[in-house]
Amino acid sequence: MATAHDEGSAGERRAPPATLVIFGASGDLTTRKLIPALQRLADHKRLPEEFAVVGVGRSELADEDFQRRFSGGQDGLAGAAQYLSGGYDDPATYTRQWTAMLPMTNLPDYVIFEYACHEGNYSIRNVLSGARVQDGQ
């Protein structure tokens, strides 16, 4: 069934409302590949207004510094981007209180995770797998 988010201004498909969580957001792959790709999608009106980016990385980085990576931190995606610093293998990264000012939409079917870390880093996968096991108990 088509939704209001299926069609862009030129009759082309648009992404549904979503929050993209990028693990490894302070890294080179995110800066060189993911952010420019997201910016192109936004420039071509392929992302809805209800789209947000949460960056998670080991490097200490202020929200403003992360936002500047999106076309110099100007409107658009920059305003919908937040950053959380922490170690991937540190459970506190996933459980500590954190405040974000993001446009969120309650559509749990539209959650995307991008694992942009070194291919030898299995800590995120292990932490998330352990959390899934605990949730099932």
N, C-alpha and C positions, 0 to 999 in steps of 0.2 A: 504494500500500500504506500503510495507517495505521501510525503510530508512536505511542509512548507520549506524545509531545508534542502529538499532534493534538487531544486532548480535555482541556478544562479541568474544573474541579470541577463545573460545571453542565452538562457534556456539550457545551460549546461549544469551538470550535477554539482551540488555543494555538499560539503561535509556536514554531518549532523552536529548538534551541540555536543561539546566534549571538553574534557580537561586532559591535556597531554602531560604526562609526567616523564621527564627525561632524567634518567639516572646517568651520571657522568656529564652533567650539564656544563661544568667548567672546563671540559676537555676540548681538544682540537677537533674531533669529529663533529661535535655539536656546533662549534663555531664555524667550521668550514662547510659542513654539509646540511645539518638539520635546520639551523636557523635560516640560512638563505632559502632553503626549500619551503619552509613555512612562510617566509616573507613573500615569496613568489605566489604561493597559494592565496595569501591575504590580498596581495596586489591585484590578483585576477578575480577577486570576490568569490573565492571558492571556500572560504571559512566563514562560519556564521558569527554574529556578534557574541554569541554565547560560547565562545572558544577561549580557553585559558591555557597557559603553560606554567607548569611548576617544574623548576629545575632543582635537582638534588645533586650535590657534588661534595667532594672532600675539601676543596679549596674554600677558604673564607672569602665570601663575596657578598657585597651588599646588593639588595634588590635593584637599586639604581644602576649599579655596574652591570648586572645581568641584563637589565632592560636596555642599556645602551648598545648591546650587541645586536638588537633588533633595529636595524636602520637608524642607528644613532640615538635610540631611546625616545624617538618621537611617537606620536599617536599610533593607533593600530595595535599590533601585537605587543609592543613594549608596555602598554598600559595594562595588558592582561597577563603579564609575566611576573612571577615571584620566584625567589631562590631560597633554598634551605641547605645549609652546610652541615655535613656530618659524614662519619665513616659508614660505609656500606655494611660492614660486619659488626657495627655497634647497634644493638637493639634500641638504644636511646634515640637514635636518629628517627626511628619509626614510631616511637611512643611518646616523645616529649611534646609538650604543648607548643603550638606554632600558630601564629595568626596570619591569615592571608586575606587580602581584599581582592577577590577575583569574581568575575561573573560566573556563577555556577548554575548548572541546570541539573535537576534531579532525574537523570536518565542513566541508570546504572549499566545499561547495555552498551553505552558508548564510552568505554574507558580504554585508553591506549597506553601501553608502557613501551618505551624505547630504551633498550639496554645499550648505552653507548660507552662502555668501558672496555678496557683491555680484555681480549678474549680469554686470557688465563685467570681472570677474576671471577670466581664462582661464588663469592660471598653473598651477593644479592639473591641469586637463585636459591642458595641454601637457606637464607633467612626467610624468604617468602615461602619456600616449601615447608619449612618448619612451622610457620604461622598457619598455613593451610591445614596441616595435620592437627594443630592445636584447636583450630576453629571447628574441625570435624569431631572433636572429642566432647 
